[in-house]
């Protein structure tokens, strides 16, 4: 059975993460800090391996369910969202540029809110409230985890001081 684009992308991600994981586990352990330099790479590569494997299995399952199903007329060209991709890159660039000025907490809250709006603009007051809650919650939780649990100092803003 041949894999589709999702399956090939999943296999590529799986191969990369499995190839790099031994290097991450080989990073030296530091006795004075609770989390060593290998923690984050191990976390990211393990997550990447798991998600890549899921992508491969989803592609295989989709192809198995499509076996024997005749095509329904001419295939439709998929919709392209080039504007959304460009806007996502612009929002990410603005986040990187504004972080030294606004600090991690403010820049992250604004980034998460702006990125959500790029993906799907809220229409109701409830959706706007959810957007704000997710944006502020993400900034607060990541700040707490990095500063208080992992003991990683995050950037303070020159404009905000925090």
N, CA, C and O atoms as a GROMACS GRO file, in nm:
protein
  648
    1UNK      N    1   0.084  -0.117   0.000
    1UNK     CA    2   0.000   0.000   0.000
    1UNK      C    3   0.089   0.124   0.000
    1UNK      O    4   0.185   0.132   0.077
    2UNK      N    5   0.057   0.218  -0.085
    2UNK     CA    6   0.133   0.342  -0.094
    2UNK      C    7   0.078   0.443   0.004
    2UNK      O    8  -0.042   0.451   0.028
    3UNK      N    9   0.168   0.520   0.060
    3UNK     CA   10   0.128   0.626   0.152
    3UNK      C   11   0.102   0.754   0.075
    3UNK      O   12   0.161   0.778  -0.030
    4UNK      N   13   0.013   0.836   0.129
    4UNK     CA   14  -0.013   0.967   0.072
    4UNK      C   15   0.083   1.070   0.131
    4UNK      O   16   0.179   1.035   0.200
    5UNK      N   17   0.056   1.196   0.103
    5UNK     CA   18   0.143   1.303   0.154
    5UNK      C   19   0.149   1.305   0.306
    5UNK      O   20   0.255   1.327   0.364
    6UNK      N   21   0.035   1.283   0.372
    6UNK     CA   22   0.035   1.282   0.518
    6UNK      C   23   0.121   1.169   0.572
    6UNK      O   24   0.197   1.188   0.668
    7UNK      N   25   0.110   1.052   0.513
    7UNK     CA   26   0.190   0.938   0.557
    7UNK      C   27   0.338   0.960   0.537
    7UNK      O   28   0.419   0.924   0.622
    8UNK      N   29   0.373   1.018   0.424
    8UNK     CA   30   0.515   1.045   0.397
    8UNK      C   31   0.568   1.151   0.493
    8UNK      O   32   0.678   1.138   0.546
    9UNK      N   33   0.489   1.255   0.517
    9UNK     CA   34   0.530   1.358   0.614
    9UNK      C   35   0.544   1.298   0.753
    9UNK      O   36   0.638   1.331   0.826
   10UNK      N   37   0.452   1.210   0.791
   10UNK     CA   38   0.460   1.144   0.922
   10UNK      C   39   0.583   1.056   0.934
   10UNK      O   40   0.651   1.057   1.037
   11UNK      N   41   0.613   0.980   0.828
   11UNK     CA   42   0.734   0.897   0.831
   11UNK      C   43   0.860   0.982   0.838
   11UNK      O   44   0.956   0.946   0.908
   12UNK      N   45   0.861   1.093   0.768
   12UNK     CA   46   0.977   1.182   0.772
   12UNK      C   47   0.997   1.238   0.913
   12UNK      O   48   1.108   1.237   0.966
   13UNK      N   49   0.889   1.288   0.972
   13UNK     CA   50   0.898   1.340   1.108
   13UNK      C   51   0.938   1.234   1.208
   13UNK      O   52   1.016   1.260   1.299
   14UNK      N   53   0.886   1.114   1.192
   14UNK     CA   54   0.920   1.003   1.281
   14UNK      C   55   1.067   0.967   1.268
   14UNK      O   56   1.135   0.946   1.369
   15UNK      N   57   1.118   0.960   1.145
   15UNK     CA   58   1.258   0.927   1.124
   15UNK      C   59   1.351   1.033   1.184
   15UNK      O   60   1.451   1.000   1.247
   16UNK      N   61   1.317   1.159   1.164
   16UNK     CA   62   1.400   1.268   1.218
   16UNK      C   63   1.402   1.264   1.370
   16UNK      O   64   1.508   1.274   1.431
   17UNK      N   65   1.285   1.249   1.431
   17UNK     CA   66   1.279   1.250   1.577
   17UNK      C   67   1.349   1.128   1.637
   17UNK      O   68   1.418   1.141   1.739
   18UNK      N   69   1.332   1.011   1.576
   18UNK     CA   70   1.398   0.891   1.628
   18UNK      C   71   1.549   0.901   1.610
   18UNK      O   72   1.624   0.853   1.694
   19UNK      N   73   1.594   0.962   1.501
   19UNK     CA   74   1.738   0.977   1.478
   19UNK      C   75   1.800   1.076   1.576
   19UNK      O   76   1.916   1.060   1.614
   20UNK      N   77   1.725   1.179   1.617
   20UNK     CA   78   1.781   1.282   1.705
   20UNK      C   79   1.764   1.251   1.855
   20UNK      O   80   1.836   1.308   1.937
   21UNK      N   81   1.671   1.164   1.890
   21UNK     CA   82   1.647   1.135   2.032
   21UNK      C   83   1.771   1.083   2.105
   21UNK      O   84   1.795   1.126   2.218
   22UNK      N   85   1.851   0.993   2.047
   22UNK     CA   86   1.971   0.948   2.121
   22UNK      C   87   2.066   1.063   2.156
   22UNK      O   88   2.129   1.061   2.262
   23UNK      N   89   2.077   1.162   2.069
   23UNK     CA   90   2.162   1.277   2.099
   23UNK      C   91   2.105   1.358   2.215
   23UNK      O   92   2.181   1.408   2.299
   24UNK      N   93   1.975   1.371   2.221
   24UNK     CA   94   1.912   1.445   2.330
   24UNK      C   95   1.931   1.371   2.463
   24UNK      O   96   1.957   1.434   2.565
   25UNK      N   97   1.918   1.238   2.461
   25UNK     CA   98   1.940   1.162   2.583
   25UNK      C   99   2.087   1.164   2.624
   25UNK      O  100   2.118   1.143   2.742
   26UNK      N  101   2.177   1.189   2.531
   26UNK     CA  102   2.320   1.193   2.560
   26UNK      C  103   2.369   1.324   2.615
   26UNK      O  104   2.487   1.335   2.651
   27UNK      N  105   2.284   1.425   2.622
   27UNK     CA  106   2.327   1.554   2.678
   27UNK      C  107   2.360   1.537   2.826
   27UNK      O  108   2.295   1.459   2.896
   28UNK      N  109   2.460   1.609   2.874
   28UNK     CA  110   2.503   1.592   3.014
   28UNK      C  111   2.395   1.635   3.113
   28UNK      O  112   2.315   1.725   3.086
   29UNK      N  113   2.394   1.568   3.226
   29UNK     CA  114   2.301   1.601   3.333
   29UNK      C  115   2.370   1.699   3.427
   29UNK      O  116   2.487   1.681   3.461
   30UNK      N  117   2.298   1.802   3.470
   30UNK     CA  118   2.354   1.900   3.562
   30UNK      C  119   2.301   1.874   3.702
   30UNK      O  120   2.180   1.869   3.722
   31UNK      N  121   2.390   1.856   3.800
   31UNK     CA  122   2.343   1.822   3.934
   31UNK      C  123   2.279   1.938   4.010
   31UNK      O  124   2.208   1.914   4.108
   32UNK      N  125   2.302   2.063   3.967
   32UNK     CA  126   2.251   2.175   4.046
   32UNK      C  127   2.114   2.224   4.002
   32UNK      O  128   2.052   2.306   4.072
   33UNK      N  129   2.064   2.177   3.889
   33UNK     CA  130   1.931   2.219   3.844
   33UNK      C  131   1.842   2.096   3.830
   33UNK      O  132   1.889   1.988   3.795
   34UNK      N  133   1.712   2.113   3.858
   34UNK     CA  134   1.623   1.996   3.852
   34UNK      C  135   1.602   1.943   3.711
   34UNK      O  136   1.577   1.824   3.693
   35UNK      N  137   1.611   2.030   3.612
   35UNK     CA  138   1.588   1.989   3.475
   35UNK      C  139   1.712   2.024   3.395
   35UNK      O  140   1.753   2.140   3.389
   36UNK      N  141   1.772   1.922   3.333
   36UNK     CA  142   1.894   1.944   3.258
   36UNK      C  143   1.869   1.998   3.118
   36UNK      O  144   1.755   2.020   3.080
   37UNK      N  145   1.977   2.018   3.043
   37UNK     CA  146   1.964   2.074   2.909
   37UNK      C  147   1.896   1.979   2.810
   37UNK      O  148   1.852   2.023   2.703
   38UNK      N  149   1.886   1.853   2.842
   38UNK     CA  150   1.822   1.757   2.752
   38UNK      C  151   1.672   1.748   2.768
   38UNK      O  152   1.605   1.685   2.686
   39UNK      N  153   1.618   1.809   2.872
   39UNK     CA  154   1.475   1.794   2.900
   39UNK      C  155   1.388   1.842   2.784
   39UNK      O  156   1.302   1.768   2.736
   40UNK      N  157   1.410   1.966   2.741
   40UNK     CA  158   1.325   2.022   2.636
   40UNK      C  159   1.340   1.949   2.504
   40UNK      O  160   1.239   1.917   2.442
   41UNK      N  161   1.464   1.920   2.456
   41UNK     CA  162   1.474   1.843   2.331
   41UNK      C  163   1.409   1.705   2.340
   41UNK      O  164   1.347   1.659   2.244
   42UNK      N  165   1.423   1.639   2.453
   42UNK     CA  166   1.360   1.506   2.468
   42UNK      C  167   1.209   1.519   2.463
   42UNK      O  168   1.141   1.439   2.399
   43UNK      N  169   1.156   1.621   2.531
   43UNK     CA  170   1.012   1.644   2.532
   43UNK      C  171   0.960   1.671   2.390
   43UNK      O  172   0.863   1.609   2.347
   44UNK      N  173   1.025   1.761   2.318
   44UNK     CA  174   0.980   1.799   2.184
   44UNK      C  175   0.995   1.682   2.086
   44UNK      O  176   0.904   1.656   2.008
   45UNK      N  177   1.108   1.613   2.090
   45UNK     CA  178   1.130   1.502   1.996
   45UNK      C  179   1.037   1.384   2.025
   45UNK      O  180   0.991   1.317   1.933
   46UNK      N  181   1.009   1.358   2.152
   46UNK     CA  182   0.915   1.250   2.185
   46UNK      C  183   0.774   1.285   2.137
   46UNK      O  184   0.705   1.200   2.080
   47UNK      N  185   0.732   1.410   2.159
   47UNK     CA  186   0.602   1.455   2.112
   47UNK      C  187   0.596   1.446   1.959
   47UNK      O  188   0.496   1.401   1.903
   48UNK      N  189   0.703   1.490   1.893
   48UNK     CA  190   0.708   1.486   1.746
   48UNK      C  191   0.698   1.342   1.696
   48UNK      O  192   0.629   1.315   1.598
   49UNK      N  193   0.767   1.249   1.762
   49UNK     CA  194   0.761   1.108   1.721
   49UNK      C  195   0.619   1.054   1.737
   49UNK      O  196   0.569   0.984   1.650
   50UNK      N  197   0.555   1.086   1.849
   50UNK     CA  198   0.419   1.037   1.871
   50UNK      C  199   0.320   1.093   1.771
   50UNK      O  200   0.238   1.018   1.716
   51UNK      N  201   0.326   1.222   1.748
   51UNK     CA  202   0.234   1.285   1.653
   51UNK      C  203   0.260   1.236   1.511
   51UNK      O  204   0.167   1.218   1.433
   52UNK      N  205   0.387   1.216   1.477
   52UNK     CA  206   0.421   1.165   1.343
   52UNK      C  207   0.366   1.024   1.323
   52UNK      O  208   0.316   0.992   1.216
   53UNK      N  209   0.377   0.941   1.427
   53UNK     CA  210   0.323   0.805   1.418
   53UNK      C  211   0.172   0.808   1.401
   53UNK      O  212   0.116   0.730   1.324
   54UNK      N  213   0.106   0.897   1.473
   54UNK     CA  214  -0.040   0.911   1.459
   54UNK      C  215  -0.075   0.952   1.316
   54UNK      O  216  -0.172   0.902   1.259
   55UNK      N  217   0.002   1.043   1.258
   55UNK     CA  218  -0.022   1.088   1.122
   55UNK      C  219  -0.008   0.974   1.022
   55UNK      O  220  -0.088   0.964   0.928
   56UNK      N  221   0.091   0.888   1.041
   56UNK     CA  222   0.109   0.772   0.953
   56UNK      C  223  -0.011   0.678   0.965
   56UNK      O  224  -0.065   0.633   0.864
   57UNK      N  225  -0.052   0.649   1.088
   57UNK     CA  226  -0.164   0.558   1.108
   57UNK      C  227  -0.294   0.615   1.052
   57UNK      O  228  -0.376   0.541   0.997
   58UNK      N  229  -0.314   0.746   1.066
   58UNK     CA  230  -0.434   0.807   1.009
   58UNK      C  231  -0.434   0.797   0.857
   58UNK      O  232  -0.538   0.771   0.797
   59UNK      N  233  -0.318   0.816   0.795
   59UNK     CA  234  -0.309   0.806   0.650
   59UNK      C  235  -0.338   0.663   0.605
   59UNK      O  236  -0.409   0.642   0.507
   60UNK      N  237  -0.284   0.566   0.676
   60UNK     CA  238  -0.309   0.425   0.641
   60UNK      C  239  -0.457   0.392   0.657
   60UNK      O  240  -0.516   0.327   0.571
   61UNK      N  241  -0.517   0.438   0.768
   61UNK     CA  242  -0.659   0.410   0.791
   61UNK      C  243  -0.747   0.476   0.685
   61UNK      O  244  -0.844   0.416   0.639
   62UNK      N  245  -0.713   0.598   0.646
   62UNK     CA  246  -0.792   0.668   0.544
   62UNK      C  247  -0.780   0.597   0.410
   62UNK      O  248  -0.878   0.589   0.336
   63UNK      N  249  -0.664   0.547   0.379
   63UNK     CA  250  -0.646   0.477   0.252
   63UNK      C  251  -0.717   0.342   0.252
   63UNK      O  252  -0.769   0.300   0.149
   64UNK      N  253  -0.720   0.275   0.366
   64UNK     CA  254  -0.790   0.147   0.374
   64UNK      C  255  -0.941   0.166   0.359
   64UNK      O  256  -1.008   0.086   0.295
   65UNK      N  257  -0.993   0.273   0.420
   65UNK     CA  258  -1.137   0.296   0.411
   65UNK      C  259  -1.177   0.341   0.271
   65UNK      O  260  -1.293   0.326   0.232
   66UNK      N  261  -1.083   0.397   0.196
   66UNK     CA  262  -1.113   0.444   0.060
   66UNK      C  263  -1.096   0.334  -0.045
   66UNK      O  264  -1.132   0.354  -0.161
   67UNK      N  265  -1.041   0.218  -0.006
   67UNK     CA  266  -1.021   0.109  -0.102
   67UNK      C  267  -1.156   0.058  -0.147
   67UNK      O  268  -1.243   0.030  -0.065
   68UNK      N  269  -1.174   0.045  -0.276
   68UNK     CA  270  -1.297  -0.006  -0.332
   68UNK      C  271  -1.405   0.099  -0.353
   68UNK      O  272  -1.510   0.069  -0.410
   69UNK      N  273  -1.380   0.221  -0.309
   69UNK     CA  274  -1.477   0.328  -0.328
   69UNK      C  275  -1.445   0.396  -0.461
   69UNK      O  276  -1.337   0.453  -0.478
   70UNK      N  277  -1.538   0.390  -0.555
   70UNK     CA  278  -1.510   0.453  -0.685
   70UNK      C  279  -1.506   0.604  -0.672
   70UNK      O  280  -1.580   0.661  -0.591
   71UNK      N  281  -1.421   0.671  -0.748
   71UNK     CA  282  -1.417   0.817  -0.743
   71UNK      C  283  -1.548   0.877  -0.792
   71UNK      O  284  -1.606   0.830  -0.890
   72UNK      N  285  -1.593   0.978  -0.724
   72UNK     CA  286  -1.720   1.041  -0.758
   72UNK      C  287  -1.695   1.156  -0.855
   72UNK      O  288  -1.684   1.272  -0.814
   73UNK      N  289  -1.686   1.126  -0.978
   73UNK     CA  290  -1.666   1.231  -1.079
   73UNK      C  291  -1.524   1.282  -1.078
   73UNK      O  292  -1.432   1.213  -1.035
   74UNK      N  293  -1.507   1.402  -1.124
   74UNK     CA  294  -1.375   1.461  -1.132
   74UNK      C  295  -1.333   1.515  -0.996
   74UNK      O  296  -1.413   1.576  -0.924
   75UNK      N  297  -1.209   1.491  -0.961
   75UNK     CA  298  -1.158   1.538  -0.831
   75UNK      C  299  -1.154   1.690  -0.829
   75UNK      O  300  -1.114   1.754  -0.926
   76UNK      N  301  -1.195   1.745  -0.717
   76UNK     CA  302  -1.197   1.890  -0.698
   76UNK      C  303  -1.061   1.935  -0.647
   76UNK      O  304  -1.001   1.871  -0.561
   77UNK      N  305  -1.013   2.045  -0.700
   77UNK     CA  306  -0.887   2.104  -0.654
   77UNK      C  307  -0.905   2.154  -0.511
   77UNK      O  308  -1.002   2.224  -0.483
   78UNK      N  309  -0.813   2.119  -0.420
   78UNK     CA  310  -0.828   2.165  -0.281
   78UNK      C  311  -0.813   2.316  -0.271
   78UNK      O  312  -0.741   2.379  -0.348
   79UNK      N  313  -0.885   2.373  -0.172
   79UNK     CA  314  -0.875   2.516  -0.147
   79UNK      C  315  -0.737   2.548  -0.091
   79UNK      O  316  -0.684   2.473  -0.009
   80UNK      N  317  -0.680   2.656  -0.135
   80UNK     CA  318  -0.549   2.701  -0.087
   80UNK      C  319  -0.570   2.824   0.001
   80UNK      O  320  -0.652   2.910  -0.030
   81UNK      N  321  -0.496   2.829   0.108
   81UNK     CA  322  -0.510   2.940   0.203
   81UNK      C  323  -0.378   3.014   0.216
   81UNK      O  324  -0.322   3.023   0.325
   82UNK      N  325  -0.328   3.065   0.105
   82UNK     CA  326  -0.199   3.133   0.106
   82UNK      C  327  -0.202   3.258   0.193
   82UNK      O  328  -0.103   3.290   0.259
   83UNK      N  329  -0.313   3.327   0.195
   83UNK     CA  330  -0.324   3.447   0.279
   83UNK      C  331  -0.313   3.414   0.427
   83UNK      O  332  -0.250   3.487   0.503
   84UNK      N  333  -0.375   3.303   0.467
   84UNK     CA  334  -0.368   3.261   0.607
   84UNK      C  335  -0.226   3.224   0.645
   84UNK      O  336  -0.180   3.258   0.754
   85UNK      N  337  -0.156   3.155   0.556
   85UNK     CA  338  -0.017   3.118   0.583
   85UNK      C  339   0.069   3.242   0.596
   85UNK      O  340   0.150   3.252   0.689
   86UNK      N  341   0.053   3.337   0.505
   86UNK     CA  342   0.131   3.461   0.511
   86UNK      C  343   0.100   3.539   0.638
   86UNK      O  344   0.190   3.594   0.701
   87UNK      N  345  -0.027   3.544   0.677
   87UNK     CA  346  -0.066   3.614   0.799
   87UNK      C  347  -0.006   3.545   0.923
   87UNK      O  348   0.036   3.612   1.017
   88UNK      N  349  -0.003   3.412   0.923
   88UNK     CA  350   0.056   3.338   1.035
   88UNK      C  351   0.205   3.370   1.048
   88UNK      O  352   0.256   3.388   1.159
   89UNK      N  353   0.275   3.377   0.935
   89UNK     CA  354   0.416   3.413   0.938
   89UNK      C  355   0.434   3.557   0.988
   89UNK      O  356   0.526   3.584   1.066
   90UNK      N  357   0.348   3.647   0.946
   90UNK     CA  358   0.357   3.786   0.988
   90UNK      C  359   0.334   3.799   1.139
   90UNK      O  360   0.406   3.872   1.207
   91UNK      N  361   0.236   3.728   1.191
   91UNK     CA  362   0.207   3.732   1.334
   91UNK      C  363   0.324   3.675   1.413
   91UNK      O  364   0.362   3.730   1.516
   92UNK      N  365   0.382   3.566   1.365
   92UNK     CA  366   0.497   3.506   1.433
   92UNK      C  367   0.616   3.602   1.430
   92UNK      O  368   0.686   3.616   1.530
   93UNK      N  369   0.640   3.667   1.317
   93UNK     CA  370   0.749   3.765   1.308
   93UNK      C  371   0.728   3.881   1.402
   93UNK      O  372   0.823   3.928   1.466
   94UNK      N  373   0.605   3.929   1.412
   94UNK     CA  374   0.574   4.038   1.504
   94UNK      C  375   0.597   3.994   1.649
   94UNK      O  376   0.645   4.073   1.730
   95UNK      N  377   0.564   3.871   1.681
   95UNK     CA  378   0.586   3.817   1.816
   95UNK      C  379   0.735   3.819   1.850
   95UNK      O  380   0.774   3.862   1.959
   96UNK      N  381   0.816   3.772   1.758
   96UNK     CA  382   0.960   3.770   1.781
   96UNK      C  383   1.013   3.913   1.795
   96UNK      O  384   1.097   3.939   1.882
   97UNK      N  385   0.965   4.004   1.712
   97UNK     CA  386   1.012   4.141   1.718
   97UNK      C  387   0.966   4.217   1.841
   97UNK      O  388   1.039   4.302   1.892
   98UNK      N  389   0.847   4.188   1.889
   98UNK     CA  390   0.792   4.262   2.003
   98UNK      C  391   0.830   4.203   2.139
   98UNK      O  392   0.814   4.271   2.241
   99UNK      N  393   0.879   4.080   2.143
   99UNK     CA  394   0.908   4.020   2.272
   99UNK      C  395   1.010   4.100   2.353
   99UNK      O  396   0.988   4.118   2.473
  100UNK      N  397   1.120   4.148   2.295
  100UNK     CA  398   1.212   4.228   2.378
  100UNK      C  399   1.151   4.358   2.428
  100UNK      O  400   1.192   4.410   2.532
  101UNK      N  401   1.055   4.410   2.356
  101UNK     CA  402   0.994   4.537   2.395
  101UNK      C  403   0.882   4.519   2.497
  101UNK      O  404   0.871   4.597   2.592
  102UNK      N  405   0.798   4.416   2.476
  102UNK     CA  406   0.681   4.396   2.562
  102UNK      C  407   0.704   4.294   2.673
  102UNK      O  408   0.632   4.294   2.772
  103UNK      N  409   0.802   4.208   2.657
  103UNK     CA  410   0.826   4.101   2.754
  103UNK      C  411   0.749   3.976   2.715
  103UNK      O  412   0.657   3.980   2.633
  104UNK      N  413   0.789   3.864   2.774
  104UNK     CA  414   0.730   3.735   2.738
  104UNK      C  415   0.581   3.730   2.762
  104UNK      O  416   0.506   3.686   2.674
  105UNK      N  417   0.536   3.773   2.879
  105UNK     CA  418   0.395   3.756   2.914
  105UNK      C  419   0.301   3.833   2.822
  105UNK      O  420   0.204   3.778   2.772
  106UNK      N  421   0.330   3.960   2.801
  106UNK     CA  422   0.242   4.043   2.718
  106UNK      C  423   0.251   3.999   2.571
  106UNK      O  424   0.149   3.985   2.504
  107UNK      N  425   0.373   3.977   2.522
  107UNK     CA  426   0.391   3.938   2.383
  107UNK      C  427   0.326   3.803   2.354
  107UNK      O  428   0.267   3.783   2.248
  108UNK      N  429   0.336   3.710   2.448
  108UNK     CA  430   0.276   3.578   2.427
  108UNK      C  431   0.124   3.585   2.426
  108UNK      O  432   0.060   3.522   2.342
  109UNK      N  433   0.066   3.662   2.516
  109UNK     CA  434  -0.080   3.677   2.516
  109UNK      C  435  -0.128   3.739   2.385
  109UNK      O  436  -0.226   3.693   2.326
  110UNK      N  437  -0.059   3.842   2.340
  110UNK     CA  438  -0.096   3.905   2.212
  110UNK      C  439  -0.076   3.811   2.094
  110UNK      O  440  -0.158   3.807   2.002
  111UNK      N  441   0.033   3.735   2.097
  111UNK     CA  442   0.061   3.640   1.989
  111UNK      C  443  -0.048   3.533   1.980
  111UNK      O  444  -0.099   3.506   1.871
  112UNK      N  445  -0.082   3.473   2.092
  112UNK     CA  446  -0.183   3.367   2.091
  112UNK      C  447  -0.317   3.423   2.045
  112UNK      O  448  -0.387   3.357   1.967
  113UNK      N  449  -0.354   3.541   2.090
  113UNK     CA  450  -0.481   3.602   2.047
  113UNK      C  451  -0.479   3.632   1.897
  113UNK      O  452  -0.574   3.600   1.826
  114UNK      N  453  -0.371   3.693   1.850
  114UNK     CA  454  -0.362   3.727   1.708
  114UNK      C  455  -0.360   3.602   1.620
  114UNK      O  456  -0.422   3.599   1.514
  115UNK      N  457  -0.290   3.499   1.665
  115UNK     CA  458  -0.284   3.376   1.585
  115UNK      C  459  -0.420   3.310   1.578
  115UNK      O  460  -0.459   3.258   1.473
  116UNK      N  461  -0.493   3.310   1.689
  116UNK     CA  462  -0.629   3.256   1.687
  116UNK      C  463  -0.718   3.334   1.590
  116UNK      O  464  -0.799   3.275   1.519
  117UNK      N  465  -0.702   3.466   1.588
  117UNK     CA  466  -0.784   3.547   1.497
  117UNK      C  467  -0.746   3.522   1.351
  117UNK      O  468  -0.832   3.529   1.263
  118UNK      N  469  -0.620   3.493   1.325
  118UNK     CA  470  -0.578   3.459   1.189
  118UNK      C  471  -0.644   3.329   1.145
  118UNK      O  472  -0.691   3.317   1.032
  119UNK      N  473  -0.648   3.232   1.234
  119UNK     CA  474  -0.706   3.102   1.199
  119UNK      C  475  -0.858   3.108   1.186
  119UNK      O  476  -0.915   3.052   1.093
  120UNK      N  477  -0.923   3.178   1.280
  120UNK     CA  478  -1.069   3.192   1.272
  120UNK      C  479  -1.111   3.311   1.357
  120UNK      O  480  -1.094   3.311   1.479
  121UNK      N  481  -1.166   3.410   1.293
  121UNK     CA  482  -1.208   3.532   1.362
  121UNK      C  483  -1.331   3.503   1.449
  121UNK      O  484  -1.430   3.449   1.400
  122UNK      N  485  -1.324   3.539   1.577
  122UNK     CA  486  -1.442   3.519   1.664
  122UNK      C  487  -1.559   3.604   1.617
  122UNK      O  488  -1.541   3.715   1.566
  123UNK      N  489  -1.680   3.551   1.634
  123UNK     CA  490  -1.800   3.621   1.588
  123UNK      C  491  -1.894   3.658   1.702
  123UNK      O  492  -1.969   3.756   1.693
  124UNK      N  493  -1.891   3.581   1.807
  124UNK     CA  494  -1.983   3.605   1.918
  124UNK      C  495  -1.906   3.654   2.040
  124UNK      O  496  -1.785   3.633   2.049
  125UNK      N  497  -1.974   3.717   2.134
  125UNK     CA  498  -1.906   3.759   2.258
  125UNK      C  499  -1.844   3.640   2.333
  125UNK      O  500  -1.738   3.653   2.394
  126UNK      N  501  -1.911   3.527   2.327
  126UNK     CA  502  -1.857   3.407   2.394
  126UNK      C  503  -1.725   3.364   2.329
  126UNK      O  504  -1.632   3.326   2.400
  127UNK      N  505  -1.717   3.369   2.197
  127UNK     CA  506  -1.593   3.333   2.128
  127UNK      C  507  -1.482   3.434   2.160
  127UNK      O  508  -1.366   3.394   2.174
  128UNK      N  509  -1.515   3.562   2.170
  128UNK     CA  510  -1.416   3.663   2.206
  128UNK      C  511  -1.366   3.638   2.348
  128UNK      O  512  -1.246   3.650   2.375
  129UNK      N  513  -1.456   3.604   2.438
  129UNK     CA  514  -1.416   3.575   2.576
  129UNK      C  515  -1.326   3.452   2.581
  129UNK      O  516  -1.228   3.448   2.656
  130UNK      N  517  -1.360   3.351   2.502
  130UNK     CA  518  -1.278   3.229   2.498
  130UNK      C  519  -1.139   3.261   2.442
  130UNK      O  520  -1.039   3.211   2.493
  131UNK      N  521  -1.134   3.344   2.337
  131UNK     CA  522  -1.006   3.385   2.279
  131UNK      C  523  -0.920   3.454   2.385
  131UNK      O  524  -0.802   3.422   2.399
  132UNK      N  525  -0.978   3.547   2.457
  132UNK     CA  526  -0.904   3.619   2.561
  132UNK      C  527  -0.858   3.525   2.671
  132UNK      O  528  -0.745   3.535   2.719
  133UNK      N  529  -0.946   3.433   2.713
  133UNK     CA  530  -0.910   3.339   2.819
  133UNK      C  531  -0.796   3.247   2.777
  133UNK      O  532  -0.704   3.221   2.855
  134UNK      N  533  -0.801   3.199   2.655
  134UNK     CA  534  -0.695   3.111   2.605
  134UNK      C  535  -0.564   3.187   2.593
  134UNK      O  536  -0.458   3.136   2.630
  135UNK      N  537  -0.569   3.310   2.542
  135UNK     CA  538  -0.448   3.389   2.525
  135UNK      C  539  -0.383   3.421   2.660
  135UNK      O  540  -0.263   3.400   2.678
  136UNK      N  541  -0.460   3.472   2.753
  136UNK     CA  542  -0.406   3.506   2.885
  136UNK      C  543  -0.364   3.379   2.959
  136UNK      O  544  -0.258   3.375   3.022
  137UNK      N  545  -0.447   3.276   2.952
  137UNK     CA  546  -0.413   3.150   3.019
  137UNK      C  547  -0.285   3.089   2.967
  137UNK      O  548  -0.204   3.039   3.045
  138UNK      N  549  -0.265   3.092   2.836
  138UNK     CA  550  -0.143   3.038   2.779
  138UNK      C  551  -0.021   3.114   2.830
  138UNK      O  552   0.079   3.053   2.867
  139UNK      N  553  -0.030   3.246   2.831
  139UNK     CA  554   0.083   3.327   2.878
  139UNK      C  555   0.112   3.302   3.026
  139UNK      O  556   0.228   3.288   3.065
  140UNK      N  557   0.008   3.294   3.107
  140UNK     CA  558   0.027   3.274   3.251
  140UNK      C  559   0.084   3.135   3.279
  140UNK      O  560   0.179   3.122   3.355
  141UNK      N  561   0.026   3.032   3.218
  141UNK     CA  562   0.070   2.895   3.246
  141UNK      C  563   0.214   2.874   3.198
  141UNK      O  564   0.295   2.818   3.271
  142UNK      N  565   0.246   2.918   3.077
  142UNK     CA  566   0.383   2.898   3.029
  142UNK      C  567   0.482   2.978   3.113
  142UNK      O  568   0.592   2.930   3.139
  143UNK      N  569   0.444   3.098   3.155
  143UNK     CA  570   0.533   3.176   3.242
  143UNK      C  571   0.556   3.104   3.373
  143UNK      O  572   0.670   3.094   3.419
  144UNK      N  573   0.451   3.054   3.434
  144UNK     CA  574   0.464   2.984   3.561
  144UNK      C  575   0.552   2.859   3.547
  144UNK      O  576   0.639   2.834   3.630
  145UNK      N  577   0.528   2.782   3.443
  145UNK     CA  578   0.605   2.658   3.423
  145UNK      C  579   0.753   2.690   3.403
  145UNK      O  580   0.838   2.630   3.467
  146UNK      N  581   0.783   2.785   3.314
  146UNK     CA  582   0.923   2.813   3.284
  146UNK      C  583   0.994   2.885   3.399
  146UNK      O  584   1.106   2.848   3.434
  147UNK      N  585   0.931   2.986   3.457
  147UNK     CA  586   1.000   3.064   3.560
  147UNK      C  587   1.004   2.993   3.696
  147UNK      O  588   1.105   3.002   3.766
  148UNK      N  589   0.898   2.923   3.734
  148UNK     CA  590   0.892   2.868   3.869
  148UNK      C  591   0.922   2.720   3.878
  148UNK      O  592   0.971   2.673   3.980
  149UNK      N  593   0.894   2.645   3.774
  149UNK     CA  594   0.923   2.501   3.779
  149UNK      C  595   1.055   2.469   3.712
  149UNK      O  596   1.140   2.401   3.770
  150UNK      N  597   1.075   2.519   3.588
  150UNK     CA  598   1.198   2.490   3.514
  150UNK      C  599   1.310   2.587   3.547
  150UNK      O  600   1.425   2.565   3.507
  151UNK      N  601   1.279   2.693   3.620
  151UNK     CA  602   1.377   2.794   3.660
  151UNK      C  603   1.450   2.856   3.540
  151UNK      O  604   1.571   2.875   3.542
  152UNK      N  605   1.372   2.887   3.436
  152UNK     CA  606   1.424   2.954   3.317
  152UNK      C  607   1.375   3.097   3.321
  152UNK      O  608   1.255   3.123   3.328
  153UNK      N  609   1.469   3.191   3.315
  153UNK     CA  610   1.430   3.332   3.314
  153UNK      C  611   1.380   3.369   3.175
  153UNK      O  612   1.448   3.346   3.075
  154UNK      N  613   1.263   3.426   3.170
  154UNK     CA  614   1.203   3.468   3.043
  154UNK      C  615   1.227   3.617   3.022
  154UNK      O  616   1.246   3.691   3.118
  155UNK      N  617   1.225   3.661   2.897
  155UNK     CA  618   1.256   3.801   2.868
  155UNK      C  619   1.159   3.899   2.934
  155UNK      O  620   1.038   3.880   2.932
  156UNK      N  621   1.216   4.003   2.991
  156UNK     CA  622   1.138   4.115   3.044
  156UNK      C  623   1.134   4.221   2.935
  156UNK      O  624   1.230   4.236   2.860
  157UNK      N  625   1.025   4.295   2.927
  157UNK     CA  626   1.011   4.396   2.825
  157UNK      C  627   1.075   4.528   2.863
  157UNK      O  628   1.065   4.573   2.977
  158UNK      N  629   1.140   4.591   2.767
  158UNK     CA  630   1.198   4.723   2.795
  158UNK      C  631   1.089   4.828   2.810
  158UNK      O  632   1.108   4.926   2.881
  159UNK      N  633   0.976   4.810   2.745
  159UNK     CA  634   0.864   4.902   2.756
  159UNK      C  635   0.780   4.876   2.879
  159UNK      O  636   0.730   4.969   2.941
  160UNK      N  637   0.762   4.750   2.914
  160UNK     CA  638   0.672   4.714   3.024
  160UNK      C  639   0.744   4.687   3.154
  160UNK      O  640   0.686   4.708   3.261
  161UNK      N  641   0.868   4.641   3.150
  161UNK     CA  642   0.941   4.608   3.272
  161UNK      C  643   0.908   4.471   3.330
  161UNK      O  644   0.967   4.430   3.430
  162UNK      N  645   0.814   4.401   3.268
  162UNK     CA  646   0.781   4.265   3.312
  162UNK      C  647   0.739   4.182   3.201
  162UNK      O  648   0.707   4.065   3.220
   0.00000   0.00000   0.00000
